């Protein structure tokens, strides 16, 4: 028997936390799912290449495949179908002279009076000689003096100044800022172990300025690799000459639920904080199956970006800590990882352990004829303090051609208390929001086991539980 949690429990002080990968509503379908010639294991959801601005107290996120998301606290996100909705991979938005400029790989340049759009095309970029120029992984940067720049490229990062009043026009030739250097930069080499020095997919340029230093960040060796990371070159000028930043790669993580953390951006946030948004590798359905994350960063006395390990445990949102780059952890740890678990049933090859194995490439899936799937995890022989829950779903059976589309999963999470009673700590049985990643602080409860019960799934979709993590701690 399961009861609702008692109202005598105090409020949860962790409501101002977030957890990567970022929970965002209505994750879009992968762009390559529409490609008839693309070899893939399955259709999938995709979001990557975040371009973010912080404008008048609101964060605006423009990712590949679906735009635009916004948040006032970096905890709760809303979404709107922006016009145009999807103009290509690697979108970039900049506020310039009171207007918002938007472009993406191979697209026109667009303009709007509002960060949510609608955006209208003002044409393609053109070189000084008048030839059309279609940028790969573009980035627009508006400097303090009102001048405007375009950065782009793969294998080499390029840059050019744009006409500040006619931003489709390059007033200087598109010049190489720097090239891949697999001979000296091991992390740029291809592969999950950086084992292949023959090439690097150098991409995702982003310009950030701080204390008159220009940081031109980039990513390598490719979005499908666990070694995908962000590095930077520094200069006193927006077009160089450039000096390699010795703390590169400053953002890298090669294992766990958040890995392959490249192609992102740096953004000034509230109270002098600086935040890095980045792509996370998932890559089961294809090389472009990805998610998004973010963390605060800092700078050392030499002006270098301090190396940061991206996080996948609860962190404090902006405003809670004055210097979050030093340590932003909320102090909650995973209580379910690699713990003993059991399921009501398992589809062939989709064992219960896959829900708690710290991998984005595996998942638990109940048997097709299981009327009420459930999975239970033993936390400890002693009661642990449960404070929040993360769930990552997989839409098994997603098929765009057949119109088998994603949607919300209905479920509840129970905890076995010290009294031997199962209490419901999270009730989303009537869930109406499509969330492929979910993170929910809950009212505190001391428990020795937890259990998730799957109530409903989208039509034609089988529930795949990629990750079920309960966060908390044991009182000393």
Residue, then its C-alpha position, 0 to 999 in steps of 0.5 A: x500500500x502507498x500513501x501520500x507523503x505527510x504534510x509534517x515534512x518541512x519545505x525542501x530548501x533545494x527548490x533553487x537547484x538544477x541538474x544536468x543534463x538540462x530538463x527542457x520541455x518538448x525536446x525536438x526531433x533530430x534533424x537527421x531523422x528526416x534524411x532518407x539516406x542517413x544510416x541510423x539505429x532509430x529516430x531520436x530527439x536532439x538538442x545541441x549547440x546552445x547560443x545563450x544571451x542574458x537580457x533584462x534578467x531573462x536567459x534566452x537559449x537558442x539551440x539547434x533543432x528547436x527555438x526559443x527557450x527562456x528562463x528567469x532563474x535557470x531552473x524553470x524553462x519555457x518554450x515557444x516556436x520561434x519564427x523561423x523555428x529551425x534555420x539550421x544547425x548551430x544558431x547564434x543570436x546577438x543583441x546589436x544596436x537594440x536589435x536581435x540578429x540571428x543566423x545559423x550554419x548555411x542560413x541567411x541573416x535575420x533580424x527582430x525587435x524581440x529576442x523571441x522573434x519573429x525574425x525576418x531575413x535581411x539576406x545572405x552574408x556577402x564578401x567584400x567582392x560581393x560573393x555570397x557567403x554561407x557560414x559554417x557554425x557561425x557566431x555573431x559578436x557585437x563589441x563595446x565600441x559598436x563594431x560587429x564581427x562574424x566567426x565561423x569554420x570547421x578545421x580552422x576558425x575564421x573571423x571577419x568584421x561586418x558592416x555595423x549598419x549593414x550586417x550582411x556585408x563583410x568589410x574585410x575578407x574572412x581570415x583564418x584566426x587559428x587552425x587545428x593543431x593535433x600535433x601539440x594539442x592532444x585533446x583535439x585528436x579524434x576518438x574517445x581516447x584522442x587516439x587518432x591525430x590525423x584530423x579534428x573537427x574544430x568547430x563551434x566558435x564563440x567570442x567572449x570579452x572580459x577585462x579587455x581580453x578577447x576569448x575565442x573559444x572552439x570545440x574539438x574533436x567532434x560532437x560524437x566523441x566523449x572527448x568533445x571539449x571546449x578550448x580557447x585562444x586569447x587576444x587583445x584584439x577581436x581579430x588577433x593575433x591569438x595566443x593559445x590559452x594554456x588551460x585548454x580544454x577548460x571544459x571537458x568530461x569524458x564519462x557519465x551521464x554528462x560527457x562530450x561537453x563541447x560546442x557551447x557559449x560563455x554568458x555573463x549572468x547576474x551578480x558578476x557570474x559567468x556561465x558556460x552552456x554546452x552540448x552533451x553527447x548521447x549518440x545512441x541513435x546517431x552521431x547527432x543525438x545530444x543534450x544540453x548542460x550548463x555550469x558557472x566558470x571562473x578565471x585565474x590571475x593570468x586571465x585564463x579560464x579555470x578548468x571546469x569539470x561539467x556537473x551531473x549532480x544538483x547545483x545551485x541556481x544563480x543568486x544562491x552563491x556569490x562565487x558559484x565557480x568555486x564550488x556550486x554543488x548543492x551537497x546532494x549525492x546520487x543514492x541509487x547509482x549501481x545499487x541493487x535493483x529489481x523490476x516488475x519485468x524486463x524486455x530482452x536485453x534491457x535489465x533493471x540495472x541499466x536504469x542506474x548504471x550512469x550511462x546514456x547508452x543503456x536503459x531499462x525497459x519493461x516487458x511489452x505485456x507488463x500492465x504496471x511497470x515498476x522498478x525498485x532500488x535499495x538505497x542502503x541498510x540505513x535510512x537515507x535523506x531523499x531530496x530530489x529525483x532525476x529521470x531520463x527517458x528514452x522514446x522506444x519505438x519513436x518513428x517519424x514516418x509512422x507518426x509514432x511521436x513522443x509525449x509525456x510519461x505518467x509515473x509516481x515515485x515512492x519511498x520506503x520509510x523507516x516505519x516500513x511504509x511506502x509513501x509517494x514522494x513524487x506524483x506525476x501520474x497525470x503528467x501533461x508535459x513532454x520532458x525527456x529529462x526531468x529533475x524534481x526537488x521533493x519534500x524530504x523523507x528518510x528512506x531505505x528504498x525507492x520505487x518508480x511506477x510507470x502509469x502511462x506512455x505516449x501511444x505506440x511508444x514503450x518507456x525506456x528508463x535511461x536513468x533513475x537517480x535519487x539524490x540526497x545524503x545520510x545524516x552523520 
